[in-house]
Amino acid sequence: AQSVTQPDIHITVSEGASLELRCNYSYGATPYLFWYVQSPGQGLQLLLKYFSGDTLVQGIKGFEAEFKRSQSSFNLRKPSVHWSDAAEYFCAVDVIYNQGGKLIFGQGTELSVKP
Amino acid sequence: DVKVTQSSRYLVKRTGEKVFLECVQDMDHENMFWYRQDPGLGLRLIYFSYDVKMKEKGDIPEGYSVSREKKERFSLILESASTNQTSMYLCASTGANVLTFGAGSRLTVL
């Protein structure tokens, strides 16, 4: 069965430090890939997506992610974290391309930012 | 911007009560979804709909039903609420294969 794994449940970084959140998926082909962010008490907001083409994708708020087919990974990065980045981050895959929205989500990674 | 509105942000209900969670989107999207979010489990799909009066079960449909009488509105129904349905419920709709979420409805069942 398809699955998405985010190995880190909780990460703490200092403000201004770099960030990498890991995501691995289990699927035979290349799915559509997404990163969403959720601030406390809010719904999820799309950070970025990968459908095809350039494997390094840019998103909002200075985030980027790199798709690595050989590792079945889609890790999220940011060069310099801001206190407002503290939130929960979800990786997701869409393996049924013509039924957009039926996503499989990872368990989420909670990011804390130290001043 | 697409707006997905969940009218009830916080609800407290008693075991056995019937609960309606309403969701409205304003971008004429065909597809709408209900997810449930629990700590450590991420989001799990309850039901989805690709058109008016159409519905399909997701991964965890037990104890839930849905209604889609109009294109813009997708309702989640708990016929007899139970304590294990205490959770955050997220509605979403899709355009161009991208999900847009509402702010969520946090339900507590006592």
Interface residues (C-beta under 8 A of the other chain):
Chain A: V4 I9 Y32 F34 Y36 G41 Q42 G43 L44 Q45 L46 K49 F51 F90 A92 D94 Y97 Q99 G100 G101 K102 L103 F105 G106 Q107 G108
Chain B: V4 N31 F33 Y35 G40 L41 G42 L43 R44 L45 F48 Y50 G58 L90 A92 S93 T94 A96 N97 V98 L99 T100 F101 G102 A103 G104
